[in-house]
């Protein structure tokens, strides 16, 4: 705790006038700790970033971690400009490496180790052990800013590596590994260096992307060199010949402090120069950082919590909001594939992860941003043929289950977001649902679409047959909602019927751990499969037993091609967000369903870091027991979340784990693609939404404590509110939701109220 207050004091020294001139009261951004979730499975990005910022500079500690960063004492190769946050799978980016060093210009690599790290929102600071050089970093939207402080007795040198990237593999075309394509570098003057790096592959196995850069120093360099491969020369220009290139710069002995701005572009080095000068037209490090923090502060103030909230909870909550708004990345005007006035976003990594909680949270924090994101999705369909389920490096891929952009669109539609061409959006959704993507089903569209439409399910033998069937059903429900809202009754009826296709893989007689009924594999002839075949050999026909707890097959089965992806049948058989009443009926009614949920949680089948289980703790709402949902949620958070570097239980996945936490701390939880929030006991005693329509909506939990964690009664704008779900329109109308808390379950909330 003492350490935190010291950091806040230092922060205040850097921002002496911000709170007085711009915001009243405490700075909410002070509670953001980018280190939360940086270690363990969280993998969040720790460097400075603007909201949805294109440039994300940070240290790169070997070529392997997705975010670039690893905790001390790992080595530091340098500081790259483009990263992702919270992702699993293969790395992406890690481009344009800047490395200060204090030795001669006779080698291209200058690895060092950190003496300390100071990491705060909008600011990164470290000192190297061997060279003694201090590096401070902040950033603008499309240009990063560095301040290097060299020891007086060292050489003042800097390397710019255009060939560095994350996830390099010696195996050509290795799955999910990035591969070098080319690079170029040119010393333009005694203060300027420009060039590009071209890389392919990575997590989405995408085509080549090019990151252009322009670097400018505030001090002239007195000596320079360039390299290609392992050859260092005095040439000012190294053209692209499929070898890695870079530059070595030397400053005067008297230049103890050197500042560098690095503009980035995906179009040209000239555009990178424009970005650098437009984003940072001066040499004030503190001004850049103040501007960055001001952007975040404005967003944080859309959701404010009680000042009495414990410090740890403040850090958890505002850091969760922060993580939610790091990705996708706003590259409007930076699309090398086409030029039009529509918004352009990249690094949807992936919508399968983010549609459940991240998109609904952005809708509340920054609805215009969500509108722009959806317009970008629709425009990608217009230009590339399909909306992405994931996209990175200006390339669609990969699909993990459904074509989940449809749920994002439906969520916006039912919540009344304006500024979206929903007729065209519906056409994009129907393209996913009706046109097979051919041999590109791993990148976009719906794989296995033909049998899905013919049989009403995807038979075993097609990769991810189980979760594709379930998720396509959900996506069909999303299409139905938009079709109905646009007055297209025939389409509505067609896709509403298809939304029940998940039942075609429901094996009602299968029993496991005292529970009957599971989503299980089925062949094209309708036969249930207990033994799953592997391979196509006519001589040997190996099989393995499939059960509801099978997560991966034997060693010889590719995990990507399993019946379910990233989950077991236990998890997916409870993941029917669009038809929970139908799920309860399949499980044998409310009593059997409650027993099933208890076994799921108590016997260890629940996986907190798996998105298909995000809604499952709230399913008690549908049997009239929201207090049981609240119990599960509080325990899950207590066991798995905290305000330390190990504070996230799984890959943050572009803010998915963080947005899940933020909603549950508030006491509201969305069911994506539908127009309501489930109400449960919050962790925060008071939350105020400052809405885009200039209204306010306040949630107050009276008498809330560790023991008083059960809702006794609820009022909405002073009137009794007996329901455990709140419509989005009622939230947007402004007002006050008051929860009266007690130390034992009350009678409130035995109905959702969705039929009223």
Buried (B, 14 or more C-beta within 10 A) or exposed (E): EEEBEEBBEEBEEBBEEBBEEBBEEEBBBBBBBBBBBBBBBBBBBBBBBBBBBBBBBBBBBEBBBBBBBBEBEBBBBBBBBBBBBBBBBBBBBBBBBBBBBBEEBEEBEBBBBBEEBEBBBBBBBBBBBEBBBBBBBBBBBBBBBBBBBBBEEBBBBBBBBBBBBBBBBEEEEBEBBBBBBBBBBBBBEEBBBBBBBBBBBBBBBBEBBBBBBBBBBBBEBEBBBBBBEEEBEEBBEBBBEEBBBBBBBBBEEEBBBBBBBBBBBBBBBEBBBBBBBEBBEEBEBBBBBBBBBBBBBBBBBBBBBBEEBEEBBBBBBBBBBBBBBBBBBBBEBBBBEEEEEBBBBBBBBBBBBBBBBBBBBBBBBBBEBBBBBBBBBBBBBBEBBBBBBBBBBBBBBBBBBBBBBBBBBBBBBBBEBEEBEBEBBBEBBBBBBEEBBEEBBBBBBBBBBEBBBEBBBBBBBBBBBBBBBBBBBBBBBBBBBBBBBBEBEEBBEBBBEBBBBBBBBBBEEBEBEEBBBBBBBBBBEEEEBEEBBBEEEEEEEEEBEBBBBBBEBEEEBEEBBBBBBBBBBBBBBBBBBBBBEBBBEBBBEBEBBBBBBEBBBEEEBBBBBBBBBBBBBBBBBBBBBBBBBBBBBBEBBEEBBBBBBBBBBBBBBBBBBBBBBBBBBBBBBBBBBBBBBBBBBBBBBBBBBEBBEEEEBBBBBBBBEEEBBBBBBBBBEEEEBEBBBBBBEBBBBBBBBBBBBBEEBBEBBBBBBBEE
